[in-house]
Amino acid sequence: MNSDSSSSLAIDEQIFAHLPVLPQEVIAGLAVCAGGHYLDTTVGGGGHSRLILETLPHTRVTAIDQDEDALAAAKKELAEFGERVKFICSNFAVYEFPAATFNGILADLGVSSYQLDTPERGFSFRHTASLDMRMDKQGSLTAADVINEWDEGELADIFFKYGEERLSRRIARRIVERRPLSTTTELAAAIASAVPPKYRYGRIHPATRAFQALRIVVNDELKSLETFLEKAPKALVPGGRIAVISFHSLEDRLVKHSLRNSPLLRVITKKPITAQESEIANNPRSRSAKLRIAERVN
């Protein structure tokens, strides 16, 4: 890991070890068993993997993440479990799933609290930073590339499609007028200036949906999720379960249909499991979380 990754990790260690969302529901949904082997495809700070390893003796976890900082944090967080954990740096869409291997597979989708709270990653408009947004820092496409090089129609289309932003054309026009844009706060200001005052001072920041759309495009998130949902069921043993936590409607819709349409799976959750008010009070990120679970059939 390079030096700037090390420094950001040292500064934000506590942030990366964020609270796992829907912890009890995930463990119950995966039906964790003694001696079981589980795949955590988005290990992040290691919160969910720790719960799996602590639940019953002799459980094992294969932990993967495309973010080098996340993997380094998870290795530290889970060091006490020794050889019960195997770490792999990979996007879950390109991971080579071994057939009929895992008792459970977990995916906690979206951007982590750590990524949002580390300014230099460029995911958040709350800090001034370069327009990056790459979860895999080896990736070639950045948010700056999209914002400054794509044409107005393409920008409007991605804001509408991936951000469900109804003012996408106005926002795209203003961005083109003001570019080149080099920082997150410059982009957020350009977006805010393109919308009516009522919209500008609403419940959520007017840049929220556009930033979501950019992140999805930069990381090819929906295509990666689609590939993962197609490949993962084959890696479950009969009776093994897959649990997926999504944070916005585009992801949840894809998860819902993929689990339902897979010939290898039986859906356990007819409706998604959501967080209780007590969890939301302690972990606001859980407010938008939706958990869906399915089981591998014989």
For each residue, the residues with C-beta under 8 A, 3 or more apart:
1: 5 6 9 68 69 72
2: 5 6
3: 6 7
4: 7 8 120
5: 1 2 8 9 68 69 72 137
6: 1 2 3 9 10 72
7: 3 4 10 11
8: 4 5 11 12 69 118 120
9: 1 5 6 12 13 16 69 72 73
10: 6 7 13
11: 7 8
12: 8 9 15 16 114 117 118
13: 9 10 16 17 73 76
14: 17
15: 12 18 113 114 117 118
16: 9 12 13 44 45 69 70 73 112 113 114
17: 13 14 45 46 47 73 77
18: 15 44 45 47 112 113 114 283 285
19: 23 47 282 283 285
20: 23 26 47 48 50 51 108
21: 26 108 245 275 279 283 285 286 289
22: 25 26 245 273 275 279 286 289 291
23: 19 20 26 27 47 48 51
24: 27 28
25: 22 28 29 273 291
26: 20 21 22 23 29 30 48 51 106 243 245 291
27: 23 24 30 32 51 52 55
28: 24 25 31
29: 25 26 241 243 268 269 273 291 293
30: 26 27 38 52 103 104 106 241 243 293
31: 28 103 104 241
32: 27 36 38 52 55 56 59 103 104
33: 36 56 59 103
34: 56 57 58 59
35: 56 57 58 59
36: 32 33 56 59 60 103 104
37: 59 60 61 62 101 102 103
38: 30 32 49 52 59 60 61 62 102 103 104 105 106
39: 61 62 64 101 102 104 105 106 235
40: 43 48 49 52 61 62 63 64 106
41: 64 92 95 105 106 107 228 232
42: 64 65 92 106 107 108 109
43: 40 46 48 49 63 64 65 70 71 74 87
44: 16 18 47 48 65 70 73 74 108 112 114
45: 16 17 18 70 73 74 77 112 114
46: 17 43 49 50 63 73 74 77 78
47: 17 18 19 20 23 44 50 51 77
48: 20 23 26 40 43 44 51 52 106 108
49: 38 40 43 46 52 53 61 63 74 78 85
50: 20 46 47 53 54 77 78
51: 20 23 26 27 47 48 54 55
52: 27 30 32 38 40 48 49 55 59 61 104 106
53: 49 50 59 61 78 81 84 85
54: 50 51
55: 27 32 51 52 59
56: 32 33 34 35 36 59
57: 34 35
58: 34 35 84
59: 32 33 34 35 36 37 38 52 53 55 56 84
60: 36 37 38 84 85 86
61: 37 38 39 40 49 52 53 78 81 84 85 86
62: 37 38 39 40 85 86 88 102
63: 40 43 46 49 71 74 78 85 86 87 88
64: 39 40 41 42 43 87 88 89 90 92 95
65: 42 43 44 70 71 74 89 90
66: 89 90 91 92 135 136
67: 70 71 112 115 135 136 137
68: 1 5 71 72 89 137
69: 1 5 8 9 16 72 73 114 118
70: 16 43 44 45 65 67 73 74 112 114
71: 43 63 65 67 68 74 75 87 89
72: 1 5 6 9 68 69 75 76
73: 9 13 16 17 44 45 46 69 70 76 77 114
74: 43 44 45 46 49 63 65 70 71 77 78 87
75: 71 72 78 79 87
76: 13 72 73 79
77: 17 45 46 47 50 73 74
78: 46 49 50 53 61 63 74 75 81 85
79: 75 76 82
80:
81: 53 61 78 84 85
82: 79 85
83:
84: 53 58 59 60 61 81
85: 49 53 60 61 62 63 78 81 82
86: 60 61 62 63
87: 43 63 64 71 74 75
88: 62 63 64 95
89: 64 65 66 68 71
90: 64 65 66 94 95
91: 66 94 95 136 224
92: 41 42 64 66 95 107 224 228 232
93: 223 224 225 227 228 231
94: 90 91
95: 41 64 88 90 91 92 231
96:
97: 101 231 232 234 235
98: 101 235
99: 234 235
100: 234 235 236 237 238
101: 37 39 97 98 235 236 237
102: 37 38 39 62 105 235 236 237 240
103: 30 31 32 33 36 37 38 236 237 239 240 241
104: 30 31 32 36 38 39 52 236 240 241 242 243
105: 38 39 41 102 232 235 236 240 241 242 243
106: 26 30 38 39 40 41 42 48 52 242 243 244 245
107: 41 42 92 225 228 232 242 243 244 245
108: 20 21 42 44 48 245
109: 42 221 225 244 245 246 247 251
110: 246 247 248 251
111: 115 116 123 135 215
112: 16 18 44 45 67 70 115 116
113: 15 16 18 116 117 285
114: 12 15 16 18 44 45 69 70 73 117 118
115: 67 111 112 118 121 123 135
116: 111 112 113 121 123 124 126
117: 12 15 113 114 124
118: 8 12 15 69 114 115 121 123
119: 122 124 127 128 129
120: 4 8 129 130 132
121: 115 116 118 129 132 133 134
122: 119 129 130 131 132 133 142 143 184
123: 111 115 116 118 132 133 211 215
124: 116 117 119 127 129 184 211
125: 184 185 187 188 205 207 211
126: 116
127: 119 124 184 185
128: 119 183 184 185
129: 119 120 121 122 124 132 183 184
130: 120 122 142 144 182 183 184
131: 122 142 143 144 147 181 182 183 184 187
132: 120 121 122 123 129 142 143 144
133: 121 122 123 142 143 214 215 218 219
134: 121 137 139 141 142 218 219
135: 66 67 111 115 139 219
136: 66 67 91 139 219
137: 5 67 68 134
138:
139: 134 135 136 142 218 219
140:
141: 134 145 146 217 218
142: 122 130 131 132 133 134 139 145 146 218
143: 122 131 132 133 146 147 187 214 215 218
144: 130 131 132 147 148 181 182
145: 141 142 148 149 150
146: 141 142 143 149 150 155 158 214 217 218
147: 131 143 144 150 155 175 179 181 187 214
148: 144 145 179 180 181
149: 145 146
150: 145 146 147 154 155 158
151: 154 155 176
152: 155 156 172 173 175 176
153: 156 157 172
154: 150 151 157 158
155: 146 147 150 151 152 158 159 168 171 172 175 176
156: 152 153 159 160 168 169 171 172 173
157: 153 154 160 161 168
158: 146 150 154 155 161 162 163 213 214 216 217
159: 155 156 162 163 165 168 171 172 209 210 213
160: 156 157 163 164 165 166 168
161: 157 158 164 213
162: 158 159 212 213 216 217 222 250
163: 158 159 160 168 209 210 211 212 213 216
164: 160 161 209 249 250
165: 159 160 168 171 209 210 213
166: 160
167: 170 171 194 195 199 206
168: 155 156 157 159 160 163 165 171 172 210
169: 156 172 173
170: 167 173 174 194 195
171: 155 156 159 165 167 168 174 175 191 194 195 210
172: 152 153 155 156 159 168 169 175 176
173: 152 156 169 170 176 177 194
174: 170 171 177 178 190 191 193 194
175: 147 152 155 171 172 178 179 181 187 190 191 194
176: 151 152 155 172 173 179
177: 173 174
178: 174 175 181 186 190
179: 147 148 175 176
180: 148
181: 131 144 147 148 175 178 186 187 190
182: 130 131 144 186
183: 128 129 130 131 186 187
184: 122 124 125 127 128 129 130 131 187 188 211
185: 125 127 128 188 189
186: 178 181 182 183 189 190
187: 125 131 143 147 175 181 183 184 190 191 207 210 211
188: 125 184 185 191 192 205 207 211
189: 185 186 192 193
190: 174 175 178 181 186 187 193 194
191: 171 174 175 187 188 194 195 206 207 210
192: 188 189 195 200 205 206 207
193: 174 189 190
194: 167 170 171 173 174 175 190 191 206
195: 167 170 171 191 192 199 200 206
196: 199 200
197: 200 201
198: 201 202
199: 167 195 196 202 206
200: 192 195 196 197 206
201: 197 198
202: 198 199 206
203:
204: 208
205: 125 188 192 208
206: 167 191 192 194 195 199 200 202
207: 125 187 188 191 192 210 211
208: 204 205 211 212
209: 159 163 164 165 212 213
210: 159 163 165 168 171 187 191 207 213 214
211: 123 124 125 163 184 187 188 207 208 214 215
212: 162 163 208 209 215 216 248
213: 158 159 161 162 163 165 209 210 216 217
214: 133 143 146 147 158 210 211 217 218
215: 111 123 133 143 211 212 218 219 221
216: 158 162 163 212 213 219 220 221 222 250
217: 141 146 158 162 213 214 220
218: 133 134 139 141 142 143 146 214 215
219: 133 134 135 136 139 215 216 224
220: 216 217 223 224
221: 109 215 216 224 225 251
222: 162 216 225 226 250 251 254
223: 93 220 226 227
224: 91 92 93 219 220 221 227 228
225: 93 107 109 221 222 228 229 251 254 255
226: 222 223 229 230 254 258
227: 93 223 224 230 231
228: 41 92 93 107 224 225 231 232
229: 225 226 232 233 244 254 255 258 259 262
230: 226 227 233 258 262
231: 93 95 97 227 228 234 235
232: 41 92 97 105 107 228 229 235 236 242
233: 229 230 236 242 262 264 265 294 296
234: 97 99 100 231 264
235: 39 97 98 99 100 101 102 105 231 232
236: 100 101 102 103 104 105 232 233 240 241 242 264 296
237: 100 101 102 103 240 296
238: 100 296 297 298
239: 103 295 296 298
240: 102 103 104 105 236 237 295 296
241: 29 30 31 103 104 105 236 268 293 294 295 296
242: 104 105 106 107 232 233 236 259 265 293 294 295 296
243: 26 29 30 104 105 106 107 291 292 293
244: 106 107 109 229 255 259 291 292 293
245: 21 22 26 106 107 108 109 289 290 291
246: 109 110 251 252 255 272 289 290 292
247: 109 110 251 288 289 290
248: 110 212 251 252 288
249: 164 252 253
250: 162 164 216 222 253 254
251: 109 110 221 222 225 246 247 248 254 255
252: 246 248 249 255 256 272 290 292
253: 249 250 256 257
254: 222 225 226 229 250 251 257 258
255: 225 229 244 246 251 252 258 259 292
256: 252 253 259 260 272 292
257: 253 254 260 261
258: 226 229 230 254 255 261 262
259: 229 242 244 255 256 262 265 267 292 294
260: 256 257 267
261: 257 258
262: 229 230 233 258 259 265 294
263:
264: 233 234 236 296 297
265: 233 242 259 262 294 295 296 297
266: 294 295 297
267: 259 260 270 292 293 294
268: 29 241 293 294 295
269: 29 272 273 291 292 293 294
270: 267
271:
272: 246 252 256 269 290 291 292
273: 22 25 29 269 290 291 292 293
274: 289 290 291
275: 21 22 279 280 283 286 287 289
276: 279 280
277: 280 281
278: 281 282
279: 21 22 275 276 282 283 286
280: 275 276 277 283 284 286 287
281: 277 278
282: 19 278 279
283: 18 19 21 275 279 280 286
284: 280 287
285: 18 19 21 113 288 289
286: 21 22 275 279 280 283 289
287: 275 280 284
288: 247 248 285
289: 21 22 245 246 247 274 275 285 286
290: 245 246 247 252 272 273 274
291: 22 25 26 29 243 244 245 269 272 273 274
292: 243 244 246 252 255 256 259 267 269 272 273
293: 29 30 241 242 243 244 267 268 269 273
294: 233 241 242 259 262 265 266 267 268 269
295: 239 240 241 242 265 266 268
296: 233 236 237 238 239 240 241 242 264 265
297: 238 264 265 266
298: 238 239
